[in-house]
Amino acid sequence: MQAFLQTWHQAAVTTLGLFWMAFWAFALGYLISSMIQVFVTRERMRASMGEAGAKSIGLATFFGFISSSCSFAALATTRALFAKGAGLVPALAFLLASTNLVIELGIVIGVFLGWQFVVGEYLGGVLLILLMWLLVRLTYPKKLTEKARERAQDAEGDDSGGEVPDWKALIRSREGWRQVANRFVMEWKMVWKDVTIGFTVAGAIAAFVPREFFQALFIGSGESDPAFWQVLVQSLVGPIAAFFTFIGSMGNIPLAAVLFGNGVAFAGIMAFIFSDLVVLPVLRIQAQYYGWKMALYIAAVFLCILVASALLLHYSFAALDLLPDASQATQITDREFFKVDYTLLLNLAFALMSVGMFAWRVKSKGLPALNTDTLSERILLLLALLALAWLVIGALLPV
């Protein structure tokens, strides 16, 4: 019993340490994302995205890059763009870019995994979009797409006709920055449950799950030069692991660091990170927006391209001798989290900024309401509250 309590305490401290490492990166990323979302409106994006073509796909990728990293916000925006006339390929390019190419995700990956994974994330994001473009062109389901657009238009309604604000005037105004503060708080509101659950799961797995489990699940993990079939299996297991943990793109990163620390190959890690759009909650939302047939088609396309991208990245990095050495990765539980360094200073600065943003939001619009409209949101809220209770009790346990 004493050993279990000590491990529980270690898991809680590891979770808190992981969040301590990442807090400033989250806050910086969400500040940048909030500014862009306020000053670059959805109306501007709609006016720039049309049917499939290099220009439309390039613009969709750019708009995804500067948008929110929250998968659920990206899904809603993608539906709006698709309903208003964007082609299927540009709409999916926006969705992939907004969950794989966003600035804040790269910052967090750099904190936890290192520069090779940051490069892999951004190169892989572009590769995902190019492979998706090719695969959709080869398999384009015209009738299914038309039905999906009709369904999306019915769900979206008509919100056209609004005046597009002047971003230059908005950026100089107090109202513009009030909107940034509101957007900043809403970004945290959208992801706090995923982040809480994701970091808690990562801490618990790091403390409780032995290395042998990962070696059995990710065949070939820990080997310096795994065979192709082992790398392929790891690339397939990555999406399966993501499907059952169903944590959002930002919450996935500490768990990816745990996997890397246990010897999982570069391809397996990248496949896991890329899999945030093939998890069950996303599939369910896509089905609500477009119908189950279209949702399954999109999921199948994403699954194929993410496995292919992970393999291409792995062997491209290997050819250039740039693969990170999984066998030399530091165990998460061995890290020293809390010390006087740049992380402390950055966390203090961004904590003050976050408190100021939150106070401004409360003063102008009141406390943001919890989203409990659907069963999945209520379950997610319950899991997040249980995770918080687990952390508080575990951190306070005497050791």
C-alpha positions as CSV (number, residue, x, y, z in Angstrom):
1,M,0.0,0.0,0.0
2,Q,2.8,2.4,0.9
3,A,4.4,1.7,-2.5
4,F,1.2,2.5,-4.3
5,L,0.8,5.8,-2.4
6,Q,4.4,6.8,-3.2
7,T,3.8,6.1,-6.9
8,W,0.5,8.0,-6.8
9,H,2.4,11.0,-5.2
10,Q,5.1,10.7,-7.9
11,A,2.4,10.6,-10.6
12,A,0.8,13.8,-9.3
13,V,4.1,15.6,-8.9
14,T,5.0,14.6,-12.5
15,T,1.7,15.9,-13.8
16,L,2.1,19.2,-12.1
17,G,5.7,19.4,-13.3
18,L,4.7,18.7,-16.8
19,F,2.1,21.5,-16.7
20,W,4.7,23.8,-15.0
21,M,7.0,23.2,-17.9
22,A,4.3,24.0,-20.5
23,F,2.2,26.8,-18.9
24,W,4.1,29.7,-20.5
25,A,4.1,28.0,-23.9
26,F,0.3,27.5,-23.7
27,A,-0.3,31.1,-22.6
28,L,2.0,32.5,-25.3
29,G,0.4,30.3,-28.0
30,Y,-3.1,31.3,-27.0
31,L,-2.2,35.0,-26.9
32,I,-0.9,34.8,-30.4
33,S,-3.8,32.7,-31.6
34,S,-6.4,35.1,-29.9
35,M,-4.9,38.1,-31.6
36,I,-5.0,36.5,-35.0
37,Q,-8.5,35.3,-34.5
38,V,-9.7,38.8,-33.6
39,F,-7.8,40.6,-36.3
40,V,-8.2,38.1,-39.1
41,T,-11.9,37.3,-39.3
42,R,-13.7,34.2,-40.5
43,E,-15.4,36.4,-43.2
44,R,-11.9,37.2,-44.7
45,M,-11.1,33.5,-44.8
46,R,-14.4,32.7,-46.5
47,A,-13.8,35.3,-49.2
48,S,-10.4,33.8,-50.0
49,M,-11.2,30.1,-50.1
50,G,-12.9,28.5,-53.1
51,E,-12.8,25.2,-54.8
52,A,-9.7,23.0,-54.9
53,G,-6.7,24.6,-56.4
54,A,-3.2,25.5,-55.4
55,K,-4.1,29.0,-54.3
56,S,-7.2,28.0,-52.3
57,I,-5.3,25.2,-50.6
58,G,-2.4,27.5,-49.8
59,L,-4.7,30.1,-48.3
60,A,-6.5,27.4,-46.4
61,T,-3.3,26.1,-45.0
62,F,-2.2,29.7,-44.0
63,F,-5.5,30.5,-42.3
64,G,-5.3,27.1,-40.5
65,F,-1.7,27.9,-39.4
66,I,-2.8,31.2,-37.8
67,S,-6.0,29.9,-36.2
68,S,-6.9,28.1,-32.9
69,S,-5.3,24.7,-32.1
70,C,-8.4,23.5,-30.4
71,S,-9.7,20.5,-32.5
72,F,-13.3,21.3,-31.7
73,A,-13.1,24.9,-32.6
74,A,-11.3,23.9,-35.8
75,L,-14.1,21.5,-36.7
76,A,-16.7,24.2,-36.3
77,T,-14.8,26.7,-38.4
78,T,-14.2,24.0,-41.1
79,R,-17.9,23.3,-41.2
80,A,-18.6,27.0,-41.6
81,L,-16.1,27.4,-44.4
82,F,-17.4,24.2,-46.2
83,A,-21.0,25.3,-45.9
84,K,-20.2,28.7,-47.4
85,G,-18.6,27.3,-50.5
86,A,-15.1,26.2,-49.7
87,G,-14.1,23.1,-51.6
88,L,-13.6,19.8,-49.8
89,V,-9.8,19.8,-50.2
90,P,-9.3,23.4,-49.0
91,A,-11.7,22.8,-46.1
92,L,-9.8,19.7,-45.0
93,A,-6.5,21.5,-45.6
94,F,-7.7,24.2,-43.1
95,L,-8.7,21.5,-40.6
96,L,-5.3,19.7,-40.9
97,A,-3.3,23.0,-40.6
98,S,-5.3,24.3,-37.7
99,T,-4.5,21.2,-35.7
100,N,-1.0,20.4,-36.9
101,L,0.7,23.6,-38.0
102,V,-0.4,26.1,-35.3
103,I,2.2,28.1,-33.5
104,E,1.3,27.1,-29.9
105,L,1.5,23.4,-30.7
106,G,5.1,23.8,-32.0
107,I,6.1,25.7,-28.9
108,V,4.7,23.0,-26.6
109,I,6.4,20.2,-28.7
110,G,9.7,22.1,-28.4
111,V,9.4,22.2,-24.6
112,F,8.7,18.5,-24.2
113,L,10.3,16.7,-27.2
114,G,13.0,18.8,-28.8
115,W,13.6,20.5,-32.2
116,Q,13.5,17.3,-34.3
117,F,9.8,16.8,-33.4
118,V,9.0,20.5,-34.0
119,V,10.5,20.2,-37.5
120,G,8.7,16.9,-38.0
121,E,5.4,18.5,-36.9
122,Y,5.6,21.4,-39.3
123,L,7.0,19.4,-42.2
124,G,4.5,16.6,-41.4
125,G,1.6,19.1,-41.4
126,V,2.5,20.2,-44.9
127,L,3.0,16.6,-46.0
128,L,-0.4,15.6,-44.5
129,I,-2.1,18.3,-46.6
130,L,-0.3,17.4,-49.8
131,L,-1.1,13.7,-49.4
132,M,-4.7,14.5,-48.5
133,W,-5.0,16.6,-51.7
134,L,-3.7,13.7,-53.7
135,L,-5.8,11.0,-52.0
136,V,-9.1,13.0,-52.2
137,R,-8.4,13.7,-55.9
138,L,-8.0,10.0,-56.5
139,T,-11.1,9.0,-54.5
140,Y,-13.3,12.1,-54.7
141,P,-16.9,11.2,-53.7
142,K,-18.9,13.8,-55.6
143,K,-22.4,12.8,-54.5
144,L,-21.3,12.2,-50.9
145,T,-19.6,15.7,-50.8
146,E,-22.8,17.4,-52.2
147,K,-24.9,15.7,-49.5
148,A,-22.4,16.6,-46.8
149,R,-22.4,20.3,-47.9
150,E,-26.2,20.4,-47.8
151,R,-26.2,19.0,-44.3
152,A,-23.5,21.4,-43.2
153,Q,-25.4,24.3,-44.7
154,D,-28.6,23.3,-42.8
155,A,-26.6,23.1,-39.5
156,E,-24.7,26.3,-40.1
157,G,-27.6,28.5,-41.0
158,D,-27.2,31.9,-42.6
159,D,-24.8,34.2,-40.7
160,S,-23.7,36.2,-43.8
161,G,-24.2,39.9,-44.4
162,G,-22.3,41.0,-41.3
163,E,-19.9,43.9,-41.7
164,V,-16.2,42.9,-41.9
165,P,-14.4,45.1,-39.3
166,D,-11.3,47.1,-40.2
167,W,-8.5,45.2,-38.6
168,K,-6.2,48.2,-38.6
169,A,-8.7,50.3,-36.6
170,L,-9.4,47.2,-34.4
171,I,-5.8,46.7,-33.4
172,R,-5.5,50.3,-32.3
173,S,-8.7,50.2,-30.2
174,R,-9.4,49.3,-26.7
175,E,-12.4,47.2,-28.0
176,G,-10.1,45.1,-30.2
177,W,-7.9,44.2,-27.2
178,R,-10.9,43.5,-25.1
179,Q,-11.9,41.0,-27.7
180,V,-8.4,39.5,-27.6
181,A,-8.8,39.1,-23.8
182,N,-12.2,37.4,-24.3
183,R,-10.8,35.1,-27.0
184,F,-7.9,34.3,-24.8
185,V,-10.2,33.2,-21.9
186,M,-12.4,31.2,-24.4
187,E,-9.3,29.4,-25.7
188,W,-8.5,28.2,-22.2
189,K,-12.2,27.3,-21.7
190,M,-12.2,25.1,-24.8
191,V,-9.0,23.2,-23.9
192,W,-8.7,23.1,-20.0
193,K,-10.6,19.8,-19.7
194,D,-8.5,18.1,-22.4
195,V,-5.3,19.5,-21.0
196,T,-6.1,18.5,-17.4
197,I,-7.0,14.9,-18.5
198,G,-4.1,14.7,-20.9
199,F,-1.4,15.8,-18.4
200,T,-2.9,13.6,-15.6
201,V,-3.0,10.6,-17.9
202,A,0.6,11.3,-18.9
203,G,1.8,11.6,-15.3
204,A,-0.1,8.5,-14.2
205,I,1.3,6.4,-17.2
206,A,4.8,7.7,-16.6
207,A,4.7,6.6,-12.9
208,F,2.6,3.4,-13.0
209,V,3.2,1.8,-16.4
210,P,6.5,-0.2,-16.7
211,R,8.7,0.2,-19.7
212,E,8.0,-3.5,-20.7
213,F,4.4,-2.5,-21.4
214,F,5.5,0.0,-24.1
215,Q,7.9,-2.5,-25.6
216,A,5.0,-5.0,-25.9
217,L,2.6,-2.4,-27.3
218,F,5.0,-0.6,-29.6
219,I,6.9,-3.5,-31.1
220,G,10.6,-2.6,-31.5
221,S,10.6,0.3,-29.1
222,G,13.9,0.9,-27.4
223,E,15.9,-0.6,-30.3
224,S,18.4,1.6,-31.9
225,D,17.6,0.4,-35.5
226,P,14.2,-1.1,-35.6
227,A,13.2,-3.0,-38.8
228,F,10.8,-1.5,-41.3
229,W,7.9,-3.7,-40.2
230,Q,8.4,-2.7,-36.6
231,V,8.4,1.0,-37.5
232,L,5.2,0.4,-39.6
233,V,3.5,-1.4,-36.6
234,Q,4.4,1.5,-34.3
235,S,3.0,4.0,-36.9
236,L,-0.3,2.0,-36.8
237,V,-0.3,1.6,-33.0
238,G,0.1,5.3,-32.5
239,P,-3.4,6.2,-33.9
240,I,-4.9,3.3,-31.9
241,A,-3.4,4.6,-28.7
242,A,-4.7,8.1,-29.6
243,F,-8.2,6.8,-30.4
244,F,-8.5,5.2,-26.9
245,T,-7.0,8.1,-25.0
246,F,-9.0,10.7,-27.0
247,I,-7.0,13.6,-25.7
248,G,-6.8,16.8,-27.8
249,S,-3.8,17.9,-29.8
250,M,-2.3,20.0,-26.9
251,G,-3.0,17.4,-24.3
252,N,-1.4,14.7,-26.4
253,I,2.1,16.2,-26.2
254,P,3.1,15.2,-22.6
255,L,1.9,11.7,-23.3
256,A,4.0,11.7,-26.5
257,A,6.9,12.7,-24.3
258,V,6.2,9.7,-22.1
259,L,6.1,7.4,-25.1
260,F,9.4,8.8,-26.4
261,G,11.0,8.3,-22.9
262,N,10.0,4.7,-23.1
263,G,11.7,4.1,-26.4
264,V,9.0,4.5,-29.0
265,A,10.4,5.4,-32.5
266,F,10.1,8.7,-34.2
267,A,7.5,7.4,-36.6
268,G,5.3,6.1,-33.8
269,I,5.5,9.4,-31.9
270,M,4.6,11.4,-35.0
271,A,1.7,9.1,-35.9
272,F,0.4,9.5,-32.3
273,I,0.6,13.3,-32.5
274,F,-1.0,13.5,-35.9
275,S,-3.9,11.3,-34.7
276,D,-6.0,14.0,-33.0
277,L,-8.4,14.1,-35.9
278,V,-9.2,10.3,-35.9
279,V,-10.3,10.0,-32.3
280,L,-13.9,9.1,-31.4
281,P,-15.2,12.5,-30.2
282,V,-14.0,14.1,-33.5
283,L,-15.5,11.3,-35.5
284,R,-18.8,11.8,-33.7
285,I,-18.8,15.5,-34.4
286,Q,-17.9,15.0,-38.0
287,A,-20.9,12.6,-38.3
288,Q,-23.2,15.2,-36.8
289,Y,-22.0,17.8,-39.3
290,Y,-21.8,15.8,-42.5
291,G,-23.3,12.3,-41.8
292,W,-21.6,9.1,-40.9
293,K,-20.6,8.1,-44.5
294,M,-18.7,11.4,-45.0
295,A,-17.2,11.2,-41.5
296,L,-15.9,7.7,-42.0
297,Y,-14.5,8.8,-45.5
298,I,-12.6,11.7,-43.9
299,A,-11.4,9.5,-41.0
300,A,-10.1,6.9,-43.5
301,V,-8.3,9.6,-45.6
302,F,-6.7,11.0,-42.4
303,L,-5.6,7.6,-41.1
304,C,-3.9,6.7,-44.4
305,I,-2.1,10.0,-44.8
306,L,-0.9,10.2,-41.1
307,V,0.6,6.7,-41.3
308,A,2.3,7.5,-44.6
309,S,3.5,10.9,-43.3
310,A,5.0,9.4,-40.2
311,L,6.9,6.8,-42.2
312,L,8.1,9.3,-44.7
313,L,9.3,11.6,-42.0
314,H,11.0,8.8,-40.1
315,Y,13.1,7.5,-43.1
316,S,13.8,11.0,-44.4
317,F,15.2,12.0,-41.0
318,A,17.1,8.7,-40.9
319,A,18.7,9.4,-44.3
320,L,19.9,12.7,-43.0
321,D,21.0,11.3,-39.7
322,L,18.6,13.5,-37.8
323,L,16.5,11.0,-35.9
324,P,16.3,11.6,-32.2
325,D,17.7,8.7,-30.2
326,A,14.8,7.2,-28.3
327,S,17.2,5.0,-26.3
328,Q,18.8,8.1,-24.8
329,A,15.5,9.9,-24.0
330,T,15.1,11.0,-20.4
331,Q,12.4,9.4,-18.4
332,I,9.7,12.0,-17.5
333,T,9.7,11.0,-13.9
334,D,13.5,11.6,-13.7
335,R,13.3,15.3,-14.6
336,E,13.7,18.1,-12.2
337,F,10.7,20.3,-12.8
338,F,10.7,23.1,-10.2
339,K,13.8,25.2,-10.0
340,V,14.8,28.8,-10.5
341,D,15.3,29.2,-14.3
342,Y,13.8,30.8,-17.3
343,T,10.7,28.7,-16.9
344,L,9.9,30.3,-13.6
345,L,10.3,33.8,-15.0
346,L,8.2,33.1,-18.0
347,N,5.5,31.4,-16.0
348,L,5.3,34.4,-13.6
349,A,5.1,36.8,-16.5
350,F,2.4,34.9,-18.4
351,A,0.5,34.1,-15.2
352,L,0.2,37.9,-14.5
353,M,-0.9,38.4,-18.1
354,S,-3.5,35.6,-17.9
355,V,-4.9,36.9,-14.6
356,G,-5.3,40.3,-16.2
357,M,-7.0,38.9,-19.3
358,F,-9.4,36.8,-17.1
359,A,-10.2,39.8,-14.9
360,W,-11.0,42.0,-18.0
361,R,-13.2,39.2,-19.4
362,V,-15.1,38.9,-16.1
363,K,-15.5,42.6,-15.8
364,S,-16.9,43.0,-19.4
365,K,-18.8,39.8,-19.9
366,G,-18.9,37.9,-16.6
367,L,-17.7,34.4,-15.9
368,P,-17.6,32.1,-18.9
369,A,-20.2,29.3,-18.6
370,L,-19.2,25.7,-18.6
371,N,-20.2,23.8,-21.7
372,T,-22.4,20.9,-20.6
373,D,-24.8,20.9,-23.6
374,T,-24.0,17.4,-24.7
375,L,-23.4,14.1,-23.0
376,S,-19.8,13.9,-24.2
377,E,-19.1,17.4,-22.7
378,R,-20.6,16.4,-19.4
379,I,-18.5,13.2,-19.3
380,L,-15.4,15.2,-20.2
381,L,-16.1,17.7,-17.4
382,L,-16.6,14.8,-14.9
383,L,-13.3,13.2,-16.0
384,A,-11.5,16.6,-15.7
385,L,-12.8,17.1,-12.2
386,L,-11.8,13.6,-11.2
387,A,-8.4,14.3,-12.6
388,L,-8.1,17.4,-10.5
389,A,-9.1,15.5,-7.4
390,W,-6.6,12.8,-8.2
391,L,-3.9,15.5,-8.5
392,V,-4.7,17.4,-5.3
393,I,-4.9,14.3,-3.2
394,G,-1.8,12.7,-4.7
395,A,0.3,15.9,-4.3
396,L,-0.7,16.2,-0.7
397,L,0.1,12.5,0.2
398,P,2.9,12.2,2.7
399,V,5.9,10.2,1.4
